[in-house]
């Protein structure tokens, strides 16, 4: 299975990443602000994906992630196994996202223990790491494309159904050239990703 191969192949890299994050957590406990900033910079995309997977709006997801980081700041010494930092943050983010979702629906909010037995169909922490690695590889490849291709693909990525007239105006391109250019850019992107060992099909 392709998914299984994706999980197995980068296992060593994920283990090293966990060890590095655990070391940063230990440094953060001594008051090293740079270590905490490094954790935030590296894992915010993972937490963003986690929060958005719960159906939150971008603004609500931002609030949830901010709450998660504040919670970590208050509980730096509460994580008994530093290597489990990712799981701790993902779990904290999901619980806060559930709380925010429940409040938004104006339902009665059950206690925290009521969430323990809920079926979890979203990505596991290891799958989130694989997904994050793939995302990093993808955007690295996009940034390696010619400038016009990178600009076009960024617009297509962040606008669900971009109108060609709006894209043409944004990029100062003839509208009739967008479709062919888009096809050529995707072809170049596929070639770059095929050569990248961090990209799993």
HUPEKA-V781974 format. One record per residue. SS is DSSP state (~ for helix, > for strand, _ for the rest). Layout:
ss=SS
ss=SS
This chain:
ss=_
ss=~
ss=~
ss=~
ss=~
ss=~
ss=~
ss=~
ss=~
ss=_
ss=~
ss=~
ss=~
ss=~
ss=~
ss=~
ss=~
ss=~
ss=~
ss=~
ss=~
ss=~
ss=~
ss=~
ss=~
ss=~
ss=~
ss=~
ss=~
ss=_
ss=_
ss=_
ss=~
ss=~
ss=~
ss=~
ss=~
ss=~
ss=~
ss=~
ss=~
ss=~
ss=~
ss=~
ss=~
ss=~
ss=~
ss=~
ss=~
ss=~
ss=~
ss=~
ss=~
ss=_
ss=_
ss=_
ss=_
ss=~
ss=~
ss=~
ss=~
ss=~
ss=~
ss=~
ss=~
ss=~
ss=~
ss=~
ss=~
ss=~
ss=~
ss=~
ss=~
ss=~
ss=_
ss=_
ss=_
ss=_
ss=_
ss=_
ss=_
ss=~
ss=~
ss=~
ss=~
ss=~
ss=~
ss=~
ss=~
ss=~
ss=~
ss=~
ss=~
ss=~
ss=~
ss=~
ss=~
ss=~
ss=~
ss=~
ss=~
ss=~
ss=~
ss=~
ss=_
ss=_
ss=_
ss=_
ss=_
ss=_
ss=_
ss=~
ss=~
ss=~
ss=~
ss=_
ss=_
ss=_
ss=_
ss=_
ss=_
ss=_
ss=_
ss=_
ss=~
ss=~
ss=~
ss=~
ss=~
ss=~
ss=~
ss=~
ss=~
ss=~
ss=~
ss=~
ss=~
ss=~
ss=~
ss=~
ss=~
ss=~
ss=~
ss=~
ss=_
ss=_
ss=~
ss=~
ss=~
ss=~
ss=~
ss=~
ss=~
ss=~
ss=~
ss=~
ss=~
ss=~
ss=_
ss=_
ss=_
ss=_
ss=_
ss=~
ss=~
ss=~
ss=~
ss=~
ss=~
ss=~
ss=~
ss=_
ss=_
ss=_
ss=~
ss=~
ss=~
ss=~
ss=~
ss=~
ss=~
ss=~
ss=~
ss=~
ss=~
ss=~
ss=~
ss=~
ss=~
ss=~
ss=~
ss=~
ss=~
ss=~
ss=_
ss=_
ss=_
ss=_
ss=_
ss=_
ss=_
